[in-house]
């Protein structure tokens, strides 16, 4: 792998680490705002642990902050997956 490519991956990893840290802070703030009980309900919804009918009823109750927390979780999941891929690419480049 070219040096420029490795530098790009290192920079990307650093940016993703910072994004993940910011998302953790945002998640804690929103979770505190909506309360533990609601976070637990949203977690069940996020993990798709509800029946189809329960899920339909639950989505009708989502408010602004609920949706913000779900978006944070989605962004965090993508950031973690991308960070893992970057790490794997860096490990492969270092082993060659």
Backbone as numpy.savetxt, mean C-alpha at the origin, in Angstrom:
# Nx Ny Nz CAx CAy CAz Cx Cy Cz
24.25 -5.50 -16.07 23.40 -4.32 -16.07 24.30 -3.08 -16.07
23.89 -2.10 -16.84 24.66 -0.87 -16.94 24.63 -0.10 -15.62
25.68 0.68 -15.41 25.78 1.49 -14.20 24.58 2.45 -14.08
24.19 3.05 -15.18 23.06 3.99 -15.17 21.77 3.28 -14.75
21.60 2.05 -15.21 20.42 1.28 -14.83 20.42 0.96 -13.34
21.58 0.60 -12.82 21.69 0.32 -11.39 21.41 1.57 -10.57
21.94 2.70 -11.00 21.68 3.96 -10.28 20.20 4.29 -10.30
19.57 4.06 -11.45 18.13 4.30 -11.55 17.37 3.42 -10.56
17.72 2.14 -10.49 17.06 1.23 -9.56 17.30 1.63 -8.11
18.51 2.05 -7.79 18.81 2.51 -6.42 17.97 3.74 -6.07
17.89 4.68 -7.00 17.08 5.87 -6.76 15.61 5.52 -6.61
15.16 4.60 -7.44 13.77 4.16 -7.37 13.49 3.50 -6.03
14.41 2.67 -5.58 14.24 2.00 -4.29 14.16 3.03 -3.16
15.02 4.02 -3.21 15.02 5.08 -2.18 13.70 5.83 -2.19
13.22 6.18 -3.37 11.95 6.90 -3.48 10.79 6.04 -2.99
10.81 4.78 -3.33 9.75 3.88 -2.86 9.78 3.72 -1.35
10.97 3.64 -0.77 11.09 3.56 0.69 10.48 4.79 1.35
10.74 5.96 0.79 10.19 7.21 1.31 8.67 7.23 1.16
8.19 6.79 0.03 6.74 6.74 -0.21 6.07 5.82 0.80
6.67 4.66 1.04 6.11 3.70 1.99 6.07 4.31 3.39
7.13 5.01 3.78 7.15 5.67 5.10 6.03 6.70 5.21
5.84 7.51 4.17 4.78 8.53 4.18 3.41 7.88 4.24
3.23 6.79 3.52 1.94 6.11 3.53 1.63 5.53 4.91
2.64 5.04 5.60 2.43 4.51 6.96 1.95 5.63 7.87
2.55 6.80 7.75 2.15 7.95 8.57 0.72 8.37 8.23
0.40 8.43 6.94 -0.95 8.79 6.51 -1.97 7.76 7.01
-1.61 6.49 6.90 -2.51 5.42 7.35 -2.82 5.56 8.83
-1.80 5.80 9.63 -2.01 5.95 11.08 -2.91 7.13 11.38
-2.71 8.25 10.68 -3.52 9.44 10.92 -4.98 9.20 10.57
-5.23 8.59 9.43 -6.60 8.34 9.00 -7.25 7.29 9.91
-6.50 6.25 10.25 -7.03 5.20 11.13 -7.42 5.79 12.48
-6.60 6.68 12.99 -6.91 7.34 14.27 -8.19 8.16 14.14
-8.34 8.82 13.01 -9.50 9.68 12.76 -10.80 8.88 12.70
-10.77 7.69 12.09 -12.02 6.94 11.91 -12.28 5.91 13.01
-11.27 5.59 13.79 -11.47 4.69 14.93 -11.17 3.23 14.63
-10.79 2.52 15.69 -10.38 1.12 15.57 -11.48 0.21 15.03
-12.70 0.43 15.49 -13.80 -0.43 15.05 -14.02 -0.34 13.55
-14.02 0.88 13.04 -14.24 1.05 11.60 -13.05 0.51 10.80
-11.84 0.70 11.33 -10.66 0.16 10.65 -10.76 -1.35 10.56
-11.26 -1.99 11.61 -11.43 -3.44 11.60 -12.43 -3.86 10.53
-13.54 -3.12 10.42 -14.53 -3.42 9.39 -13.93 -3.24 7.99
-13.20 -2.16 7.82 -12.57 -1.90 6.52 -11.53 -2.96 6.18
-10.84 -3.46 7.19 -9.85 -4.51 6.98 -10.52 -5.78 6.46
-11.66 -6.13 7.04 -12.41 -7.30 6.55 -12.83 -7.08 5.10
-13.30 -5.89 4.81 -13.71 -5.56 3.44 -12.50 -5.65 2.51
-11.38 -5.07 2.92 -10.16 -5.06 2.11 -9.68 -6.48 1.81
-9.76 -7.33 2.81 -9.30 -8.72 2.64 -10.33 -9.60 1.96
-11.43 -8.99 1.56 -12.53 -9.68 0.89 -13.06 -10.83 1.73
-13.22 -10.58 3.02 -13.70 -11.59 3.95 -15.21 -11.55 4.12
-15.87 -10.63 3.41 -17.32 -10.51 3.51 -17.98 -11.30 2.39
-19.21 -11.72 2.67 -19.97 -12.36 1.60 -20.32 -11.31 0.56
-20.77 -11.74 -0.58 -21.10 -10.81 -1.67 -22.19 -9.82 -1.23
-23.19 -10.33 -0.54 -24.27 -9.47 -0.08 -23.78 -8.49 0.99
-22.96 -8.98 1.94 -22.41 -8.11 2.97 -21.54 -7.02 2.34
-20.78 -7.40 1.33 -19.91 -6.45 0.66 -20.73 -5.35 -0.02
-21.81 -5.73 -0.68 -22.66 -4.74 -1.33 -23.24 -3.76 -0.31
-23.74 -4.30 0.81 -24.29 -3.43 1.85 -23.21 -2.54 2.46
-22.03 -3.13 2.64 -20.94 -2.38 3.27 -20.49 -1.21 2.39
-20.41 -1.43 1.09 -19.95 -0.36 0.20 -20.88 0.85 0.25
-22.14 0.65 0.59 -23.07 1.77 0.72 -22.77 2.64 1.93
-22.03 2.09 2.89 -21.73 2.84 4.11 -20.39 3.58 4.05
-19.64 3.39 2.97 -18.31 4.01 2.90 -18.42 5.52 2.81
-17.64 6.20 3.65 -17.61 7.66 3.57 -16.24 8.11 3.05
-16.03 9.40 3.05 -14.80 9.98 2.50 -13.55 9.38 3.13
-13.50 9.33 4.46 -12.28 8.86 5.14 -12.07 7.37 4.95
-13.15 6.62 4.87 -13.04 5.19 4.57 -12.36 4.99 3.22
-12.81 5.74 2.23 -12.25 5.63 0.88 -10.80 6.09 0.83
-10.48 7.10 1.61 -9.08 7.57 1.69 -8.20 6.44 2.24
-8.65 5.79 3.30 -7.86 4.71 3.89 -7.70 3.55 2.89
-8.75 3.21 2.18 -8.66 2.14 1.17 -7.68 2.52 0.07
-7.67 3.79 -0.33 -6.71 4.24 -1.34 -5.28 4.17 -0.82
-5.10 4.53 0.44 -3.76 4.44 1.05 -3.30 2.99 1.04
-4.17 2.07 1.41 -3.81 0.65 1.40 -3.46 0.17 0.00
-4.22 0.62 -0.99 -3.94 0.22 -2.38 -2.58 0.78 -2.83
-2.33 2.03 -2.53 -1.03 2.64 -2.90 0.11 1.94 -2.18
-0.11 1.62 -0.91 0.93 0.94 -0.13 1.22 -0.44 -0.69
0.18 -1.16 -1.07 0.37 -2.49 -1.65 1.18 -2.40 -2.93
0.83 -1.45 -3.81 1.57 -1.26 -5.06 3.02 -0.87 -4.79
3.22 0.02 -3.83 4.58 0.47 -3.51 5.42 -0.70 -2.99
4.84 -1.53 -2.12 5.57 -2.68 -1.60 5.91 -3.69 -2.69
4.94 -3.94 -3.57 5.20 -4.89 -4.68 6.29 -4.36 -5.61
6.21 -3.08 -5.94 7.22 -2.49 -6.81 8.57 -2.48 -6.13
8.60 -2.19 -4.83 9.87 -2.17 -4.08 10.50 -3.55 -4.09
9.69 -4.58 -3.95 10.21 -5.95 -3.97 10.79 -6.28 -5.35
10.11 -5.85 -6.40 10.61 -6.09 -7.75 11.93 -5.36 -7.99
12.03 -4.14 -7.51 13.27 -3.38 -7.65 14.39 -4.08 -6.89
14.10 -4.53 -5.69 15.10 -5.24 -4.90 15.57 -6.51 -5.59
14.65 -7.24 -6.19 15.01 -8.46 -6.91 15.89 -8.13 -8.12
15.54 -7.06 -8.82 16.34 -6.66 -9.99 17.76 -6.27 -9.56
17.86 -5.57 -8.43 19.18 -5.19 -7.94 19.99 -6.42 -7.50
19.33 -7.37 -6.85 20.05 -8.58 -6.44 20.53 -9.36 -7.65
19.71 -9.46 -8.69 20.11 -10.16 -9.90 21.30 -9.46 -10.55
21.27 -8.13 -10.57 22.37 -7.39 -11.22 23.66 -7.52 -10.43
23.55 -7.64 -9.11 24.74 -7.79 -8.27 25.33 -9.19 -8.35
24.49 -10.18 -8.67 25.00 -11.55 -8.73 25.70 -11.86 -10.06
25.50 -10.98 -11.03 26.15 -11.20 -12.35 27.54 -10.63 -12.40
